[in-house]
Amino acid sequence: MSGNRRLAKRYAKALGELAQQRQVIDDVLGDLERIVAAIRSDRAVRALVSNKQVPGAVKEELLLKLAGDGAADLTKLFLRLVVQKRREEHLPAMYDEFVAYADWARGIVEVEVRTATALGSEEAQRLQESLAAFTGKQVRLNNVVEPKILGGVVAKIGDLVVDGSVATRLERLKETLQQT
């Protein structure tokens, strides 16, 4: 894990624990989503936030404005801390890690599902239910189309990969036949 990712994870975890304690995870998530969307989509905002020559007060004012008037107090405190510690360029990574923390706190797991063709809504629903039973958590599916697997499903749940693809089955059959 890179140093930037570790830093982002540390800030996100601290924010997540406080947000969970104060029962404002959804509010903070929405606030950070607005800010990071602006950073990622607007070149001028991104340049200002990452420029070391721009005073912290200017960056803090911009970030608070992006958060909006209704931003949670915890979000405002977090943004001030991030600017004070000169970590504002890491906000997008902190947001990504905060989303992961919020999902974990809610018992949601994201599963990347690779299939040869896009899943239909009925197939996706059945697969989602099966994976929810397997993980014991609520599942958010991310379907990636990868024609080279020929058929079946390759599911990635965190670090665990469950490979039920036709390509892998054929490869195993080939290996078995070669050994006999």
Secondary structure, 3 states (H helix, E strand, C coil): CCHHHHHHHHHHHHHHHHHHHHCCHHHHHHHHHHHHHHHHHCHHHHHHHHCCCCCHHHHHHHHHHHHCCCCCHHHHHHHHHHHHCCCHHHHHHHHHHHHHHHHHHHCEEEEEEEECCCCCHHHHHHHHHHHHHHHCCEEEEEEEECHHHCCEEEEEECCEEEEEEHHHHHHHHHHHHHHC
